[in-house]
Amino acid sequence: MNILAVGDIVGQIGVDYFEKNISTLKKEYNIDFTIVNGENSERGSGINKAIFNTLISSGADVVTMGNHTWGKKDIFSFIDDEIRLVRPANYAEELVGRGYTILECKGKKIGIINLIGRVDMGGSFDCPFKKADKVIDDLKVKGVDIIIIDFHAEATAEKIALGYYLKDKATIVFGTHTHVQTNDDKIYDSGMGYITDIGMTGPRESIIGMDINAALKRFLTQIPERYQVAEGPGMLDAVVFTLDDTTNQVTKIVKIRA
């Protein structure tokens, strides 16, 4: 089985670029299952129903979120109804939505978990390590064959730590949020596939998807400047994890920049 994880969709440019190119990529890499992080898809912060539907109809099997989950209030109108939309599981338990979902592909049950980091993420969240343990236990009781985690976090160390912590418990752990694809993909002896960040899908000429001049002004003057999504040609970062169909272990990782 080939599982594709697509980096954070940023703005309409990212949505359009994904919609235009995903079919070709899925054919080229013989993709069976596709995960997309969509928390920046609506003007750089949040998601709405129309964009969610576009991502799914274009080829995403599930959309994960992150710190901008609630960036657009439209999400409250559909998050409870969409089993293919997953927000961080270590948000407060009383919140709407789901922190994981189970979908089927090629006769396998795939559990997809979304977690958010606690280092420099500007919020008060439950421990992602302990929450991962709890959700993984629940998934195993439900007979899940493959466990995939999108860890939406800022700190490299926190992401790497979660990878080591879950190397005997999960199938794939990949990071999102920092929008820059890292070169540290690895397969643990246990067969778990890992990468610290899968990158970004959005404006190519930008500062992590945002307008260059606005971002530079913030750094040069220390005066708050409203971020806005950059204009121009698009790009797509993604990672393909190839799994052995018998053992469900990762045997190969391929990074994509398109």
N, C-alpha and C positions, 0 to 999 in steps of 0.2 A: 504494500500500500504506500502511496505517495501522498503526503500531507503538506499542503502549502500554507505558510503563515505570511500574511501581507502586512507590512509596516504601516503605522498610523496614517490613516487617510486625512489629509489636511485640506479643508476647503473644497469648493466646487471644482477647482482644477484637479485635485486628487480624486474626487468622485468620478469626474469625466475621464481621467486618464485610466483609472481602474476599469471603468465600464468599457472603454475602447480596447484595452489590451489584455484583459484577463482571459478571454476565451483562447487567444493565441498561446498565451503562457501555459494554460492548462493542457492544451494539446501537446505543446513542445515537451513538457515535463511529465506527461501522462498522469496528471493529478486526479486523485480520487476524492479528496476532501480539502476544503479551503476555509481558513480562519482569517478574518479581517478585523483589525482594530479600527473602530469608527468614532472614537471619542472627540476627534478634532474635525469631523467631516462637515459640520454646519458652520461655515464662516470661522473655522478655527477653534470652536469651543462648543461641544455637544453634538447632538444628532437630532434629526426630525424624522417623521414617519416616511416622507417622500424619499429621503436619502437612504434610509434603512431599506425600503422596498427596492430602490435602484441597486444597492449593493447585493441584495439577495437574488434579485432577478438576473443580475449580470453574472453571478457565479459564486458568490459567497455562501457557504453552508451555515456559518455562524458569525455574529459580530460581537466583539468584546469591547469593553469600555475602559474607563479610568477616572482620573481626577476631574475631568470635565463631564462626567456622566449627566449631571443636572444642569449643564450649561444652557440648554434650550428646554423650556417648560413643556414643549410638545411631547417630550418623552413620557411624561406622566399619563398621557392619553393612550399609550399602547404598550408600555414596557411589561405590564403584567400579562398581556395576551400573547407575547412573542417568545416562544421557547428557543428561538435562534438569536436572542439578544441577551447578553450576559454582562452584568455589572459586577464590580468587585465584591467578593464574598465576605471580606472583612470590614465592610461597611456595617453600620448598626443593623441588627437582625430585623428590626421592625420596619425597615425601609421597604418600599415597593421593589418589584423586580426579583431576579434570581441571581445568585452568585455562581451557579454552575448549571449546566444542562447536559442531557444525555441524548445523543443522536446516533443513528445507525448508518453504517456504510460497509458494503461488501460483507454483510453478515456479522460485523463486529459492532459492539456497543462502545461508542466513544464518549468519554466524559470530558467536558471542557470547563475549566475553572478559571475565573478571573480574580486576581488579587491585586491589591495596591500596597506600595511600600510605605514605610513610616518615616524614613529619613528624608528631610527636606521636601516633604510633599504638602506641607501647609495644612494638615488636618489631624484629627484625632481618630485613629482607626484601630481596630482590634489587631492583635499580633498575626501577621500573615503566615508565620511558621505554624503556630498552633491551629489557625483556621484551616490551613492546608491539610494538616493531619486529620482534623475532624471531617472535612469534606471527602478526603480520599477514603477514609473508613466507610463513609456513607455510600460512596460509589462502588466500593468493593462488595458491600452487602447487596447492592443492586446488580451485581454481575457484570460490571463494566470491564471491557478487555483492554482499552487504551485510555490513559489519563494524560491530558494535555493542560498545561498551565501557562496563561499569559500573565506575567508579573509586571504590572505597570508601576515602575519605580524609577527614582532619580539616581540613587547611589549605586555605583558599580559594585561596591563591596556587598551591599545588601542582596543584590541579584545573584552574585556568585555564591554567597552564603546559602541562599535558598536552593540553588542548584546542588550544592554538596549535601544539604540537609535532605533533599528529596531524591537523591540519585538511586535509591533502592525502592522508591515508592511510586514514582511517576514514570511516564513514557517519554514525555517531552516537556522541557521548561524553556520558555523563551521570554526575553524582556522586551518591553515597549516603553514609550514615553520620551526618551531622549532624542529620538528621531535621527540618530546616526548609527548606521549598521556597524557592528563591531566585528573584529577578525579573530574572535576567540571561540568559534564553534568547536564543540568536542562531543565525543561519545564516551561516556563513562564505561568502566568495566561491566557495570550492571546492565548496559544496553540503553541507558537513558540518553537522549539527545539534548544538547544545551547550547544556547547562545545568549550573550548578555543583552543585546538589542538587535532587533531585526530591521530597524531603519524606518523610513518614511515614504509615503506616497503623496506627492503634492508638487508645488512649484520647485523646479530645479534650481533656479537662481534666487536663492532666499537664505535666510538664517533660520534654520530648522522649520521652514515653511512660512516664516513671517517676512514682511517687507523689510528689505535691507536697511533703508534709511531710517525707518522708525526704530529698528533694533539698535542701530549704531547710535542714534540720539540718546537712547536710554543709557548706553555704556559710557558715552562721552560726557554727558552732562549730569547724570544721576537724577535727572528730572523725569518723573513718570510720563511715559508716552504710550498711548494706546496701541497695542499690537494690532496689526491687520495682516491678513493673508496676502502674500506676494502675488504678483501677476506673472504671466509668461509661460513658457513650455513646462510640461509636466515630467515627472519621473516616478519610478516605482521600485521600492526595495522589498524583497521578500526572501524567504528561506524555504527550501524543500527538504523535508525529512522523509527518508525512505525507511519503511519498516519491513522486517521479515514477517511474512504472513503466518508463520507457524509459532514463532516465539513472541511476536509483537515488540521485538527490540529494534531500536534504530540501528541501521547498518550503514547509512550514508547521509551526509548533509551537504547541500549545495546552496550557496548564496547567490541571489539574483539582484542585479541592478539593471533596470530596463527603462 
